[in-house]
Amino acid sequence: MKTYNVGIVGFGFMGKAHTYAYKAIPFFYGRLPIDVKLKAVCTLPKEAAQKAAEDFGFETWTTDVKEFFENDLDIVHVCSPNDTHKEVILEALKRNIHVYCEKPLTDKYEDAMEILEALKGKNVVNRIGFHSRFYPCAIRAKEIIDSGRIGNPIGFHIRYYTMNRLEGTASPNALATGAIIDLGCHLTDMARYLMGDFDSLFADVKYLNENTQKSAEDAFFAIVKMKNGAEGVIEASKIAYGANNEYIVEIYCEKGALKFDIENLDWLLFYDANDRPGPYGGDRGYKKIECFNRYPERCFPSPRHSPGWLGGHLHSIYSFLKAIGENQTAAPSLEDGAYIQNVLDKLAKSAKEKRWITV
């Protein structure tokens, strides 16, 4: 049986999260879907690269991307700063290496289009790291919407608040990145995952300090119209005191509603207007669906335990490796990442030009 050599570029917060997945998946799922070897890690400075290899069992380490790719790699995880993604992805595609890229795909749409061009004709499994899709509460919400049980979505409110720019608690790369590209990619992908493609939008941005570099907005707010007719609000802030990682999704449909909070991701709130009304409320009201660790593939610790924040990353990487083993596509793909990159570009353009933009 083939053993796939795995390489990780960038070993900050997300590089560690991806490596954790390789170590933890056998506990949660019984085994990895394919046989792998942690072959190479590439990061800066030299001391960090060497420590990553020694601590986590990579066969070799380097600080040079060209040297990294000389390790007979089969799978590459791109966890480096946003402006380096294109270079690494293009080299991986040139060598027909499977790619898992952390969000966002790039730092500008033109680079995303260059990646799409390089993907043409390539038989490689590729994924963009929109891990929020992979929590049981999000998957169950999509199942309910797609079933037609509560009709079509009408309105929605999706927001992501943190206080990391107020406290300086995120990585230097995250702190230097604006709310649109850093947090907006999660929100826009979740909207698309649950409701389909975008139609148009109108956005504005907020700077807590007007001397802040204009490419690094502290918050953004957008009115959004989807092609399915739903209209709603998407907003993100890095300057909301009290918000550790507050990511809340609310979808209002013709015959009901759905709500979930990725800071408290064990429950999906479900209002079904098909339930019987009556005195004292009848059977109407929000029900709490106990999502917890109820992935059909999970075997540990139990369905009654929370998957935690890392659970979304684990399930995303597990299904990516499974797709490689089965030679299947892995959605969300780099193409999906390029689509979201276009939406983010339109959000920034709308905020700058103060007008509605068609997606």
C-alpha positions as CSV (number, residue, x, y, z in Angstrom):
1,M,0.0,0.0,0.0
2,K,1.3,3.5,-0.9
3,T,2.6,5.7,1.8
4,Y,2.0,9.4,1.1
5,N,4.8,11.8,2.1
6,V,3.3,14.9,3.8
7,G,4.9,18.3,4.0
8,I,3.7,21.4,5.8
9,V,4.8,25.0,4.9
10,G,4.4,27.4,7.8
11,F,4.5,26.2,11.4
12,G,2.7,28.9,13.3
13,F,-0.8,28.4,14.8
14,M,-2.3,26.7,11.8
15,G,0.7,24.6,11.0
16,K,0.4,23.1,14.5
17,A,-3.3,22.6,14.0
18,H,-2.8,20.6,10.8
19,T,0.0,18.5,12.4
20,Y,-2.3,17.9,15.4
21,A,-4.9,16.5,13.0
22,Y,-2.4,13.9,11.6
23,K,-1.5,12.8,15.2
24,A,-5.1,12.9,16.5
25,I,-7.2,11.4,13.6
26,P,-6.3,7.8,14.5
27,F,-7.7,8.3,18.0
28,F,-11.0,9.8,16.8
29,Y,-11.6,7.8,13.6
30,G,-9.8,4.5,14.2
31,R,-7.1,5.2,11.7
32,L,-6.0,7.6,9.0
33,P,-7.8,7.0,5.7
34,I,-4.4,6.5,3.9
35,D,-0.9,5.7,5.1
36,V,1.2,8.8,5.6
37,K,4.6,9.9,6.7
38,L,5.3,13.3,8.1
39,K,8.1,14.0,5.7
40,A,9.1,17.6,5.8
41,V,8.3,20.9,7.5
42,C,9.3,24.4,6.2
43,T,9.2,27.4,8.4
44,L,11.2,30.4,9.8
45,P,13.4,30.9,11.7
46,K,15.8,27.9,11.5
47,E,15.3,27.2,15.2
48,A,11.5,26.9,14.8
49,A,11.9,24.5,11.9
50,Q,14.3,22.3,13.7
51,K,12.1,22.3,16.8
52,A,9.0,21.4,14.8
53,A,10.7,18.4,13.3
54,E,12.1,17.2,16.6
55,D,8.9,17.7,18.6
56,F,6.4,16.4,16.1
57,G,8.3,13.7,14.1
58,F,8.9,15.2,10.7
59,E,11.7,13.4,8.9
60,T,13.4,16.6,7.8
61,W,13.1,20.3,8.1
62,T,14.2,23.4,6.1
63,T,13.7,27.1,5.9
64,D,13.8,27.1,2.1
65,V,10.7,26.4,0.0
66,K,12.7,25.1,-3.0
67,E,14.6,22.7,-0.7
68,F,11.3,21.6,0.9
69,F,9.9,20.5,-2.5
70,E,12.9,18.2,-3.1
71,N,11.5,15.7,-0.6
72,D,9.4,13.5,-2.9
73,L,6.2,15.0,-1.4
74,D,2.7,13.7,-2.2
75,I,0.6,16.1,0.0
76,V,1.4,19.7,0.9
77,H,-0.4,21.8,3.5
78,V,0.0,25.5,3.0
79,C,-0.1,27.2,6.4
80,S,2.2,30.1,5.7
81,P,1.2,33.8,5.5
82,N,-1.4,34.7,3.0
83,D,0.9,36.5,0.5
84,T,3.0,33.3,0.2
85,H,0.2,30.9,-0.7
86,K,0.3,31.4,-4.5
87,E,4.0,30.5,-4.8
88,V,3.7,27.3,-2.8
89,I,0.5,26.2,-4.5
90,L,1.8,26.8,-8.0
91,E,4.9,24.8,-7.2
92,A,2.9,21.9,-5.7
93,L,0.5,21.8,-8.8
94,K,3.5,21.9,-11.1
95,R,4.7,18.7,-9.4
96,N,1.2,17.1,-9.3
97,I,1.1,17.2,-5.5
98,H,-2.2,17.2,-3.6
99,V,-2.8,20.5,-1.8
100,Y,-4.6,21.6,1.3
101,C,-4.4,25.4,1.7
102,E,-5.4,27.3,4.7
103,K,-7.9,30.2,4.2
104,P,-7.9,32.6,2.5
105,L,-6.6,31.2,-0.8
106,T,-4.5,34.3,-1.5
107,D,-4.4,37.9,-0.5
108,K,-5.8,39.1,-3.9
109,Y,-8.2,37.8,-6.5
110,E,-5.7,38.1,-9.4
111,D,-3.5,35.5,-7.7
112,A,-6.5,33.2,-7.1
113,M,-7.2,33.3,-10.9
114,E,-3.6,32.4,-11.6
115,I,-4.0,29.3,-9.3
116,L,-7.3,28.3,-11.1
117,E,-5.4,28.5,-14.4
118,A,-2.7,26.2,-13.1
119,L,-5.3,23.8,-11.8
120,K,-6.7,23.1,-15.3
121,G,-6.0,19.5,-16.4
122,K,-4.5,18.5,-13.0
123,N,-5.6,15.3,-11.4
124,V,-4.8,16.4,-7.8
125,V,-7.1,16.5,-4.8
126,N,-7.2,20.0,-3.4
127,R,-9.0,21.7,-0.6
128,I,-9.3,25.2,0.9
129,G,-9.5,25.2,4.7
130,F,-13.0,26.5,5.3
131,H,-13.2,24.3,8.4
132,S,-16.4,25.9,9.8
133,R,-18.4,23.8,7.3
134,F,-17.2,20.7,9.1
135,Y,-18.9,21.0,12.5
136,P,-21.9,18.8,13.1
137,C,-24.2,21.8,13.8
138,A,-23.3,23.3,10.4
139,I,-23.7,20.0,8.5
140,R,-27.0,19.3,10.2
141,A,-28.3,22.9,9.4
142,K,-27.4,22.4,5.7
143,E,-29.3,19.0,5.7
144,I,-32.4,20.6,7.1
145,I,-32.3,23.5,4.6
146,D,-31.6,21.2,1.6
147,S,-34.5,18.9,2.7
148,G,-37.0,21.7,2.0
149,R,-38.6,21.0,5.4
150,I,-38.7,24.7,6.4
151,G,-38.8,26.1,2.9
152,N,-36.4,28.5,1.3
153,P,-34.1,30.9,3.2
154,I,-35.5,34.4,3.4
155,G,-33.1,36.3,5.6
156,F,-29.9,35.7,7.6
157,H,-27.5,37.3,10.0
158,I,-23.9,35.9,10.2
159,R,-21.3,37.5,12.4
160,Y,-17.9,36.9,13.7
161,Y,-16.5,39.0,16.6
162,T,-13.2,38.9,18.4
163,M,-11.2,41.3,20.5
164,N,-7.7,40.2,19.3
165,R,-6.8,43.5,17.8
166,L,-7.7,45.3,21.1
167,E,-5.5,42.9,23.1
168,G,-2.9,41.8,20.6
169,T,-3.6,38.2,21.3
170,A,-3.6,36.8,17.7
171,S,-0.6,35.9,15.6
172,P,1.3,38.9,14.0
173,N,-0.1,37.8,10.6
174,A,-3.7,37.8,11.8
175,L,-3.3,41.1,13.6
176,A,-1.9,42.7,10.5
177,T,-4.7,41.4,8.3
178,G,-8.0,43.2,7.8
179,A,-11.3,41.8,9.0
180,I,-12.6,41.2,5.5
181,I,-10.0,38.8,4.4
182,D,-9.2,37.3,7.8
183,L,-12.8,36.7,9.2
184,G,-14.9,37.5,6.1
185,C,-13.8,34.3,4.3
186,H,-15.4,32.2,7.0
187,L,-18.6,34.2,6.9
188,T,-19.0,34.3,3.2
189,D,-18.2,30.7,2.8
190,M,-20.8,29.7,5.4
191,A,-23.4,31.8,3.6
192,R,-22.6,30.1,0.3
193,Y,-22.5,26.7,1.9
194,L,-26.0,27.1,3.4
195,M,-27.7,29.2,0.7
196,G,-25.7,29.1,-2.6
197,D,-24.0,31.8,-4.6
198,F,-24.0,35.5,-4.0
199,D,-25.9,38.0,-6.2
200,S,-24.8,41.5,-4.9
201,L,-23.6,43.3,-1.8
202,F,-23.0,46.7,-0.1
203,A,-20.3,47.0,2.5
204,D,-18.7,49.4,4.8
205,V,-15.6,49.2,7.1
206,K,-14.6,50.6,10.5
207,Y,-11.2,51.8,11.7
208,L,-10.8,52.2,15.5
209,N,-7.8,54.3,14.8
210,E,-7.9,56.4,11.7
211,N,-4.1,56.2,11.5
212,T,-4.4,52.4,10.9
213,Q,-3.1,51.2,7.6
214,K,-6.2,51.3,5.3
215,S,-5.6,47.7,4.2
216,A,-6.2,46.5,7.7
217,E,-9.8,47.5,8.6
218,D,-10.8,46.6,12.2
219,A,-14.4,45.7,11.2
220,F,-16.8,45.4,8.3
221,F,-20.5,45.3,7.8
222,A,-22.3,44.2,4.6
223,I,-25.9,43.9,3.3
224,V,-25.9,40.8,1.1
225,K,-28.3,39.4,-1.5
226,M,-28.1,35.8,-2.6
227,K,-29.1,34.3,-5.9
228,N,-31.8,32.2,-4.2
229,G,-33.5,35.4,-3.1
230,A,-32.4,35.5,0.6
231,E,-31.1,38.8,1.9
232,G,-29.2,39.4,5.1
233,V,-26.3,40.9,7.0
234,I,-22.7,39.7,7.3
235,E,-20.4,41.4,9.7
236,A,-17.0,40.9,11.4
237,S,-15.1,42.8,14.0
238,K,-11.7,42.4,15.7
239,I,-12.5,45.2,18.2
240,A,-15.4,43.7,20.2
241,Y,-14.5,43.5,23.9
242,G,-15.8,40.3,25.5
243,A,-15.9,38.4,22.3
244,N,-13.3,35.6,22.4
245,N,-14.3,33.8,19.2
246,E,-18.0,34.7,18.7
247,Y,-19.2,33.2,15.5
248,I,-23.0,33.1,15.2
249,V,-25.2,32.0,12.3
250,E,-28.9,32.7,12.0
251,I,-30.9,31.6,9.0
252,Y,-34.6,32.5,8.7
253,C,-36.7,30.4,6.2
254,E,-40.3,30.4,4.9
255,K,-41.4,27.8,7.5
256,G,-38.8,28.0,10.3
257,A,-35.4,29.1,11.4
258,L,-31.9,27.8,12.4
259,K,-29.3,29.2,14.7
260,F,-25.9,28.0,15.8
261,D,-22.9,29.4,17.6
262,I,-19.4,28.1,16.8
263,E,-18.2,29.3,20.2
264,N,-20.8,26.9,21.6
265,L,-21.0,24.4,18.8
266,D,-22.7,21.4,20.4
267,W,-26.2,22.6,19.7
268,L,-28.2,23.6,16.7
269,L,-31.4,25.6,17.5
270,F,-34.2,24.6,15.2
271,Y,-37.6,26.4,14.9
272,D,-40.1,24.4,12.8
273,A,-43.3,26.3,11.9
274,N,-44.8,23.0,10.9
275,D,-45.1,22.2,14.6
276,R,-48.6,22.5,16.1
277,P,-49.3,25.9,17.7
278,G,-51.8,26.1,20.6
279,P,-52.5,27.2,24.1
280,Y,-49.4,27.8,26.2
281,G,-47.4,27.5,23.0
282,G,-48.5,24.1,21.8
283,D,-45.5,22.3,20.3
284,R,-43.9,25.5,18.8
285,G,-40.5,26.9,19.8
286,Y,-36.8,26.5,19.2
287,K,-35.6,22.9,19.8
288,K,-32.0,22.2,20.7
289,I,-30.6,19.4,18.4
290,E,-27.8,17.7,20.3
291,C,-25.1,17.7,17.6
292,F,-22.0,17.2,19.9
293,N,-19.6,14.6,18.4
294,R,-22.1,12.9,16.3
295,Y,-20.1,12.5,13.1
296,P,-21.0,9.1,11.6
297,E,-17.3,8.4,11.2
298,R,-16.2,9.2,14.7
299,C,-15.6,6.5,17.3
300,F,-13.9,8.4,20.1
301,P,-14.5,9.7,22.7
302,S,-18.3,9.3,22.3
303,P,-21.2,11.0,20.6
304,R,-22.0,12.8,23.8
305,H,-18.7,14.7,24.0
306,S,-18.0,18.0,22.3
307,P,-15.7,18.0,19.2
308,G,-14.2,21.3,20.2
309,W,-12.8,24.0,17.9
310,L,-10.2,21.6,16.6
311,G,-12.9,19.1,15.6
312,G,-13.8,21.1,12.5
313,H,-10.2,21.0,11.3
314,L,-9.9,17.3,12.1
315,H,-13.0,16.4,10.1
316,S,-11.9,18.6,7.2
317,I,-8.5,17.0,7.0
318,Y,-9.8,13.5,7.6
319,S,-12.2,13.9,4.6
320,F,-9.5,15.4,2.5
321,L,-7.2,12.4,3.1
322,K,-10.2,10.1,2.4
323,A,-10.8,11.9,-0.9
324,I,-7.1,11.3,-1.8
325,G,-7.5,7.6,-1.0
326,E,-10.6,7.3,-3.1
327,N,-9.4,9.6,-5.9
328,Q,-12.5,11.9,-5.3
329,T,-12.9,15.7,-5.4
330,A,-12.7,17.4,-2.0
331,A,-15.1,20.3,-1.5
332,P,-14.5,23.0,-0.6
333,S,-11.8,23.1,-3.2
334,L,-9.3,25.7,-4.3
335,E,-11.9,26.7,-6.9
336,D,-14.3,27.4,-4.0
337,G,-11.5,29.4,-2.4
338,A,-11.2,31.5,-5.5
339,Y,-14.9,32.2,-5.6
340,I,-14.8,33.4,-2.0
341,Q,-11.7,35.5,-2.9
342,N,-13.8,37.2,-5.5
343,V,-16.6,38.0,-2.9
344,L,-14.0,39.4,-0.5
345,D,-12.6,41.5,-3.3
346,K,-16.1,42.8,-4.0
347,L,-16.7,43.6,-0.3
348,A,-13.5,45.7,-0.2
349,K,-14.5,47.4,-3.5
350,S,-18.0,48.2,-2.2
351,A,-16.6,49.7,1.0
352,K,-14.2,51.9,-0.9
353,E,-16.6,53.1,-3.6
354,K,-19.7,53.3,-1.3
355,R,-22.0,51.5,-3.7
356,W,-23.7,48.2,-4.5
357,I,-21.5,45.6,-6.3
358,T,-22.7,42.7,-8.3
359,V,-20.9,39.5,-7.6
